[in-house]
Amino acid sequence: MQDFLQHFINGVSLGSIYALIALGYTMVYGILQLINFAHSDVYMIGAFSAYYGAMLLGFQNRPGIAALVILLFFAMAGCALLGFTIERLAYRPLRKAPKLNILITAIGVSLLLQYSGQVIFGADPKVFPSVLQDSVITEFLGVQLKVLDVAVLLVTFVMMLALHYLIYHTKVGRAMRAVSTNMNVASMLGVNSDRIISFTFALGSALAGVGSVLVGMKYPKIEPLMGMMIGLKAFVAAVLGGIGNIPGAVLGGLLMGLSEEMVVGYLSSTYRDALAFGILILILIFRPAGLLGRGGVEKV
């Protein structure tokens, strides 16, 4: 029971990170019916933005809450700007093109970011600065609750609340839901669809930036190809919950994190990456719309 509770805490912490990254996939798909495969590499840029921000301000020697907040700002700003630029330069000119063209472009942007990152940042891994001291807050029945796990959960919870408020209680959120429902009708009612789509890309990218800092805190090694596997797992989480469904992305991320942690704890760490693809295959076979998604007919 002790081991199970410890794995459960670790799984929820990991799943929260997957959920943040999965939200970027699901929000973009909800509006444009587009899988932004460059999203995982935007996440990588967020990690390096925070890393160089910490080097610039000397936070590698001054861990604390202030350092965490400022590094989150660096990562969110860098990712939001990159997401906005990608949408404006790569995806907007192809909005009326066949979906295959957009898919190939997304893969091309992803590869461009990966190998540009190797040229700019170097291919060697870098150690992410210690943002918070990972001490044990409390121990109950042999289960340790650590500072980093609590910080990950708190940051994720705050971001989820802020996102929920933005989408369901603001004018911009109503516009996002309108564009997601029917872009043409929303435009006829005065909604600037291009501006809302750009904002959605920037917002989803900013959430990936938050995830990159949280990953850097828990697993302090970053490199230009770090987004490949975690991006695939976050995409699987979005599909698991129902692509285009925001609560589904959160649920899928938590289930992915818990499943992965239980596999590592009770079977073997060898299978942790294979698990994501196994889940994806099962979902596509038995419930293609995801756990919270709704099935539909697409005209081609």
Secondary structure, 3 states (H helix, E strand, C coil): CHHHHHHHHHHHHHHHHHHHHHHHHHHHHHHHCCCCCCHHHHHHHHHHHHHHHHHHHCHHHCCCHHHHHHHHHHHHHHHHHHHHHHHHHHHHHHCCCCHHHHHHHHHHHHHHHHHHHHHHHCCCCECCCCCCCCCEEEEECCEEEEHHHHHHHHHHHHHHHHHHHHHHHCHHHHHHHHHHHCHHHHHHCCCCHHHHHHHHHHHHHHHHHHHHHHHHHHCCCECCCCHHHHHHHHHHHHHHHCCCCHHHHHHHHHHHHHHHHHHHHHCCHHHHHHHHHHHHHHHHHHCCCCCCCCCCCCCC
